[in-house]
């Protein structure tokens, strides 16, 4: 009698490599690594199909610490490698790890194209608003006025908002979390469920070069008033008593924070989150914790055909067609004759 052998369920430790994890003590990358390792056993992918790709930076050491296939590639070019791997073998489950400098400075061009093409992979953007590996220079997401070795008198650059860029590039999935967020694995699972490019911005602390950069949003004493956790189909409420909300100012077409019960404001005035509304997602992605809270969770999710689908359709259409002729190609179209 044939007896089917049930494989043991994978555990988080099955995805931990034998390499010593060498990030600075207190770095947010530790929490992100653990969240990913806790997430993978709950997915439907065979372990041998996982591939982790990274560029250059502190977070880009990630593939060394995962007991999976992986590539530590070159600065800013992880999207190109990830795209090539996914096209060559669409069955592989590709995860790309990058940082705010690697992904949006030298890698900005490559990031743009992987997002607009909608390659079926997950991108984890570890954003600490600083260059950590190269000793603390300001990055594309650094705040104006930040003093660093490359901006000793304070940066004058307007910071880039990664999720606004992501949506502007035509991405079909955008989410935000922070390194120690208990629901980070749930957000990673949503990203994995999405067929197409999914980008998750993960706010993290750099304890050496930009310590406390997100305290104004993540510190316990301000978190309730500074964080908006969005959920599809539910009103955009926040605050310790959930008595504050986000309303659309129809005159200026901007978002504003209001308090229920004040000036006649009721829950009917509060916007309801719609993951498929790109305009709303863009407004939510731009909120930065000044006059409005910072949005966390799945901000946009609207699937569309993937890049691999298009490639496969081209291959299928060419099968059985007339064999290509180099001579015919060279002689077609406009030619010059003496």
Secondary structure as UniProt FT lines:
FT   HELIX           12..15
FT   TURN            25..26
FT   HELIX           29..40
FT   TURN            41..42
FT   HELIX           47..49
FT   STRAND          50..54
FT   HELIX           59..65
FT   STRAND          69..72
FT   TURN            75..76
FT   HELIX           78..88
FT   TURN            90..91
FT   STRAND          93..99
FT   HELIX           100..104
FT   TURN            105..107
FT   HELIX           108..117
FT   STRAND          122..127
FT   TURN            132..135
FT   TURN            140..141
FT   TURN            144..145
FT   TURN            149..150
FT   TURN            152..153
FT   HELIX           162..168
FT   TURN            169..170
FT   STRAND          173..178
FT   TURN            179..180
FT   TURN            182..183
FT   HELIX           184..193
FT   STRAND          198..203
FT   TURN            207..209
FT   TURN            211..214
FT   HELIX           215..218
FT   TURN            220..222
FT   HELIX           223..226
FT   STRAND          227..229
FT   TURN            232..233
FT   STRAND          237..238
FT   TURN            240..241
FT   STRAND          244..249
FT   TURN            250..253
FT   STRAND          254..259
FT   TURN            260..261
FT   TURN            263..264
FT   HELIX           267..269
FT   TURN            275..276
FT   HELIX           278..286
FT   STRAND          294..301
FT   HELIX           307..318
FT   TURN            319..320
FT   HELIX           326..331
//
